[in-house]
Amino acid sequence: MDNKPNDLTARNFPSAEEEAHAAEPPSRYGGPESAFRLAFTDTDFLLRDELRPVRMQLELLKPELVQRELGIESTIVIFGSARILSPEAAQARLAEAEAGNDAAATARARTALAMSHYYDEARRFAALVTERSRTLDTPIYVVTGGGPGIMEAGNRGAYEVGGKSIGLNIVLPHEQEPNAYITPALCFQFHYFALRKMHFVMRSIALVCFPGGFGTLDELFETMTLIQTGKSRRRPILLFGRAFWEKLVDFQHLVDTGMISPGDLGLFHYVETAEEAWARLAEHYGFDATPTETGAFAEDI
């Protein structure tokens, strides 16, 4: 609604949006070679190498302002492989491989089916966080990298219980398609990995890592380094699947060789189920926990 001329809160100058819509160039200066366009509507200008600092600032500001406007203060980050299939998709792949009498493909499909239980746990954990946090003064929102696999499972779990969730997508040479379960108003896309990583941790109260590859390891170790060095406040880091992580990384070897301190092993905990992960968070933050499926926490490392 337009302000009346005598409104005490009326703008003294037109907004940038108003002038952007009103600034129709004369025909002589409407061509692509013309410099007539307003700087903030000139995409070619904004994409110049010299404008990189401005673009980085915009990538920091856009998700920050949107989340602030929607009242999002606390998040739980779910990391994990984009290649982990849902049990249904994994079962279908195994049936196809067996029908083709391809021994190698069948072996890979069986491994994929075994790993698919992590998809289910990520999905259940996201649903549990979304439902239980509704009783808290500050709701907790699930945030993922926005893609398939474990990321999809996280967004899906929140979606299936009627909750909002966040997806921080990244432009890749092989285009990443946002999964179908992210809340549209919270589905962001990044060019700069560094700015995307900042948004993963800025509001996070916990980092939950499922089995994954280079990207998962990168994000896990960067977060642990920030906490270890005191650059970031201490928060729970939960690793789903002790057997996977202990085979992948020999953390005790880092202690034995003096590369990390024995106390650094307390930076993270192994969990096996969604309930156990929630109980860890409840213990750390003091909100009500529910019994784990096993009846006890996983043993600390």
Buried (B, 14 or more C-beta within 10 A) or exposed (E): EEEEEEEEEEEEEEEEEEEEEEEEEEEEEEEEEEEEBEEEEBEEBEEEEEBEEBBBEEBBEBBBEBBEEBEBBBBBBBBBBBEBBBBEBBBBBBEEBBEEEEEEBBEBBBEBBEBBEBBBBBBBBBBBBBBBBEEEEEBBBBBBBBBBBBBBBBBBBBBBEEBBBBBBBBEEEEEBEBBEBBBEEBBBBBEBBEBBBBBBBEBBBBBBBBBBEEBBBBBBEBBBEBBBEEEBEEBBBBBBBBEBBBEEBEBEEBBEEEEBEEEBBEBBBBBBBBBBBBBBBBEBBEBEBEEBEEEEBBEEB
